[in-house]
Structure formats: structure tokens, C-alpha cells
Amino acid sequence: MTQMTMGTALGHGLRRALTDDDRVIVMGEDIGRLGGVFRITDGLLAEFGSGRVIDTPLAESGIVGTAVGLAYRGFRPVVEIQFDGFVYPAFDQIVCQVAKLHYRTQGRVRMPLTIRIPWAGGVGAAEHHSESPEAYFVHTAGLRVIAVSQPQDAYMMLRQAIACDDPVVFFEPKRLYHRKGDVDLDVDLADAPPMGLARVARRGEDVTVLAYGAQVQTALDAAVAAEEEGVSLEVIDLRSLSPVDYRTVAASVRRTGRVVVTHEAGGEAGVGSEVVTSVVERCFAYLEAPPERVTGHDIPYPPAKLEKHHVPDLDRILDAVDRVLGQPASDPGFEGDAMLSSPHAGEVIR
């Protein structure tokens, strides 16, 4: 085991994939000479050359479109979208080409394409640099969607994504790039847990908390705080958002009887909505209380000075835990959310 940051672990994952398979090509804006905005690809250009580590124009649709052609011809391209909010110009390519070519060709064409997206907020960034667009891609049939939360998964699951014959949208939480953890660099792909398997991050007995990405750490912090009050939270890191490992999720919920889902994206039609519905379908007879969602507000991502009020924190998770346990919560109903989701929300925002 080696201690390293998530960013370093991702770099090692790319290096290992490039070393193991000469069909792997890494491409994106400023990923070569600069080493990427977050320095994830630092050193790869010198090691593998400009034929395999390619600086592209600032044109996301062109980057993904080129990667589609490369995948068509047997390569395994890895595309970096510089920031989450920059993926939208490539949305047509991802939804209409990447996700559908295997189906459209009746299985004759594979799309072994990995789309890396530095994702979500908490870093004090400007507009279009803190988006959470995962629900768009979860809703798109034909894509695998992954969200990592710690360095070991970042290293191993990136390698698995690149080796996968399906297209993978790979979300990397920016605010965890510098968080350290133990990483085993010698694990073989065949020995790693499957990419679609959820991870029980903490065992508990009273409430199941489902999270992904940076919210996993927030949920773990909430579990420590809840323990001081005599409440035992089980924290599950979903890891894969499409498909979701409902076997692991249901086993936990059937045991605890209570569930809270948290994510940074807005609640309206979010991943949490689908997870809650699927949990109710599988576990209705076991539930002791209605499930709760703890999400970002249904607003455009706010300016940096206000983002602490937007990103779900420990207190909001603990309020939801209190509600599923039938205890009075400290937050009286989230009037702000109610206002913004009302029929007159547009008038309020204007």
C-alpha cells in the first residue's frame, strides 16, 4: 500500500492503462504539455509521446467526435473534459453517437471510450466549473456512469473503465483530488471488485445512508457525529450510478428499515429520486419510515461565496436521519427549496 492523493492515483491509473495496452490514447485540452488543469496527466506526454497523449483544440464536441472515430477503429480513447460544465457542447455526441452505436449496429461496433469529468463543487470555482450533470447520463441508455470517492477506487476503477468495452462516463470529485488514502498499485484487474459493485464504507444498524462522490465523506462524517448520539449509520458508496448495485443497497435497507440518499446535484429528477423509487419497489415491506433525500437546491450553481449553503453538509444529513427516526429535525422544512420548486419559482428567480 502507498499513501497518495486521489489526483495522483488517477494519474497512476492512466499510466498503467497506457503501459498495458498500446491501443489506449489520452486526449483533451491542455492535458499534454501542461499536464491538465488539475495535473492529473502530468508527465504522461514525456513518457508516452504526442501520438498517445494528445493536446486538443478547445472544442468538446470535436474531442468526443474524434474519440468516437478512434474507438470505431479499435483504439481505446480516454477523453478528459476539463470541467463538468464544459461537457454540454459534447452532449449531442455522447447521447446520439457514443451511447447508441453498439445498439445501432446490432453489436458489430463497440465504443470502448472513457470520458473523464472533473465534477461538482466545493472548490470556490467560477460559473460552469461546479456542475453536477450526472443525471443526464444516467438517463441515457447505453452509457455506464461511475462516480469515485476515494484514491483506491479512483486508481482501480479508472483502469476498469478503460478496459471496459462499453462507453463509461467517469466522474471525479474535484474537491477530493488532494485527499489522501492507501492505494495498492499492484492489484490486477481480474482481482478487483467489479466496477458496478457498491461499497459498504461503514457498517451500521439504524439507518442506511446512500451516497456517491464527495458526499460519501460527508456521510461518513455524519456517521461519526451520529454515533456520539447513539445512532448507528450504515454508509454505502454507490460507486456506479448506471447500473446501480441494488442487491447491496436492498440488503442494507432491509436490515436497517430506514434510508437517506444524499448527492450534490439538485433534487428534481436527480439520481436520488430514482434510487429512492427503486428502494421502495424492492424494500417497501421492510421500511419503517419514508425515505429522505438530501440534495443540492434546484437552482443554478451559486457563486463561490454561497456554495456552502448549496452543497449538502453534515447537519442536513443528520436532520434527515432524525426525520426517518421519527425525531424532530433542526431544519424546519427547507422553505427555500419549497419556494424555488413552487409554480411561481420562475418569478421568484427573476
N, C-alpha and C positions, 0 to 999 in steps of 0.2 A: 504494500500500500504506500502511496505517495500523497502528501498533502498538496493540493493545488486549488486554484480558483476555478470557477465554472468556465470562465473565458479561456483559461489555459487548457482545461480538459477538452473543450470543443476544438481547440487548435490541434491537440494531440489526436482527437478522433479523425479530423480531416487528414492529418499527416499519415495516420495508419491506413486510411482508406486509399489515399493516393499511392502509398507504398505497395499495398496488397493487390491492387487492380489497376493496370495501366489504362483501362477504359474510363476511369474517373477523371473528370475535368471540373475545376473550380472556377467560377466566373461571377463577376459582379463589379459594382462601382467602387474603385479605389482599393480593391482587395489585394492587388499585387504589390506595387512599389510602396504604397502607404501601409499595407498590412491590415486594411479595413479600419473603419471609424473606431471600432472597439478593439482593434489589434488582434482579432481572433485569427486572422490568416497571416500574421506576421511571420516572416521567414520562409513561407511556402514558395514564393516566387524564386528565391535564390536556390532553393533545394530542388524544385521540380521544373523550373523554366517557364517561359512565357507561352509555351504551347499547351500547358496544362493548368496554369494559374493565370487567368485572363482578365485584364482590366477592360471593362466595357464602357461604352458611352452611357450617359445619364438618360437611359430610356428603358424603363422596366418592361414594357411590352416587347421591345426588341430583344431584351435579355432572355425573357422566358420563351419568346418565339424561337430564338436561336437554339435554346436548350431543347425545345421540342424536336427540332430537326436533328440535333445531335443524338437524342435518345432514339429517334426513328432509325438512325444508322448504327445503333449498337453501343453508343457511349453511355456513361452513367453520369450526367452532369449534376453538379451541385451549384445552385444559384443562391447568391446572397442578395436579399432585398435590404437595402441599407437601413431603413427604418420602417416600422409597421405601417405607418400611414402612406408610405410610398408604394405599397403593393397594389393600390387601386388601379393605376394605369395598366397593370398586368392582369387585372381581373378577368377580362374577356379571354385572354389566352389560357388562363388557368381553368376557368369554368367550361369554356367551349372546346378547347383542344386537349389540354393536359388530362382533364378528368374523364374525357369521353372517347379518346382514340382507341383504347383497348376494346371497349364495348362496340364502337362503331365498326371496327374491323373484324368483329366476331373472334377476338382473341389473337389475331395474327400479329398485331403490333402491341408491344409493351411500352410503358412510359416509366422507366426507372430513373425518375427525376426527383431530386430533393430540393425543396425551396426553403431555405433558412430565413427566418424573420426575427430580428431583434424586436422585442414586443413588450407592450404595456408601459405603465408609468412608474412614478416614484423616483425619477432622476432629475426633476426640475427642467425638463426639456421644453422646447417651443412647440407651436401648433404642428400637427401631423407627425409628431415624434413620440407619441404616447398612446397610440390607438390599441384597441383590443378587438380585432376583426375576426376572431376565430369562428364565431357562429356562421358567418358566410360560408366558410369552407366545410364546416361540419354538415351544413345543409346540402352540400354538393356531393351527390353520389359519384363514386369513382376516386375519391381522394382519401388517403389516410391523414389524420391530423394528430400531431404529437405536441405535448407541452411538458417540458422538463422542469425539474425543481431543485436538483442538486448535482454536484460535479460528476459523480459516478454515472448517473443516468445520462448526463449531457455527453459524456465520452462514449458510452456504450450504445446508447440509442441513436446517436448520430451515425455511428458505423452501421447499425442495423438498418437505418433508413436508407443509407446509400446502397447497401447490399440488396434492399427490397426491390422487387420487380414492379411494384406499384408506385405511383407518384405519392410523395409524402410532403405535407406542409409541416414544417418543423419550427415550432415557436420557442424562442429563447428569452426568458425574462431578463430584461436589461438590468434591473436593479439587483439581480443576483450574480452578475458577471464577476464581481470581486469577492463573492462569498466563497470561503474555502471549505474543503471536505476531503475525505480519503478517497483516492481513486486507484483502482487496480488496473494498470495498463496492460496486463498480460492475459486478461480474460479473452478466451476465444468466443467468436460469435455463437458457436454451437452450444456453449456452456452458459450463456447469459439468459436471464429471464426473457420470455417473449416480449416483443415491443408493445403488444396490445394488452399486456397484463398490468392491472393496477397494483400498487404497493401499499401495504399497511405500514404507514410511517410511525404510528404509535398505537399500541393496544389500549383499549378502554372498554367500559362496561355500560355506561349510562346513555351516551349519545354518540351517534356516528356523524362525523364532520367530513364532508367530501370537498376536496379542493384540488387545484392544479396550478402549475406555475409558481409564481412568487407567493400566492396565497397559501400554499402548503406551509411555509414557515410561519406565516401569521396564525394559521390554525394550530400549529404546534405550540406557539407562544400562548395562545388562548388555552390550550390543554394544560399547560403548566400553571397558569393562573387559576383555572377551574379546579385543579387538584387541591389548591390551598383552601377551597370552599367545600371540599369533599365530593366533587363531581368528577367522574372519570370519562374523558372524551377519547373516542377512537378516531384517529385521523387517517383518512385514506387519500393517497395521492393517485388521482385517476391516471396520470401519465398519458394515456391515449384517450383522445376525445372523439375519435371516429376510427375504429369502433370503440365503444366503452365496454370495459370488463364488468358486466353486470353480475356475473357469478360472484366475484369477490365483494362487490357492493351489496348485493342482496344478502349474502351470508352475514355480513356485519349488521345490516339494518334489522334482519330477522332476530338477531341476538339482542340488540340494544332497544329496539322498538321506537327509536327516535332518530331523526336525521336533519342535519343542517347542511346546505350546499352554499359554498361561497366562491365567487370569482369577481375579478375586477371589472369586466365588461358590464354594460348596462343589463338590467334585469329583463326588459321587454324582449321576448322571443330569444333569450340567451340560452347558452348551453345548460345553465342551471334549470331552466324551465323543462327542457327535455329530460334531464336526469331525474327531476322530481316526478314527472309523469311516469317515467319508466319504473322508478322505485315503487310508486303507488300501485302500478299494474302488477308488479311482482310480489309486493310485500304488504298489500292492504290489510290482510288479516292479522299482521304482526304489529302494525303501527299503534302506538299508544297516544300519538298526538299528530296533528297535521305537520308535514314537512315545512321547513323555513328556508328561504333564500336570503343570502346576504351578498349584495352585489354593488357595483358602481351605480351612480344615479343615471337616469335616462336623459342625459344632456351631452352636448359636445364636450370633449375632454377640456377641463378648465385650465386657466393659466397656472403656472408653476406655484404661485403663492397660495393657491386654493386647492391643490391636488390632495393635500392631506385630508380634506373634507370629502373627497370623492372616493379615494381608494379605501375599501373596507378594512377596518382595523380590528384590533383585538377586542375592543369594547363592543363593537357592533356584533361581532360573532358571539360574544358572551351574552349579549341581550337576546339573541336568537336562541341560544342554549336555554336561557331562563324561560323563554316562552314555550319551548317544546317540553320543558319540565313542569310547566304549569305555574311558574313563579312570576311575579311582577317584574317587568324589564324596566331599565332606567330610561330608555329612549321611548317617549310616548307617541309612537305611531308614525314617525318619519313624515311629518306634514309636508316637507319639501318635496319628497317623492310623489305624494298624493297630488300636490298642486301641479307638478310637471306632467303627470300622467292623466290629468283631467281633460274633458273635452275642450277646455279653453286654454290648454297648455301653450299652444302657439301664440296666443295673445299675450300671455304672461312673459314668454321669452322675448317677444318683440318689444 
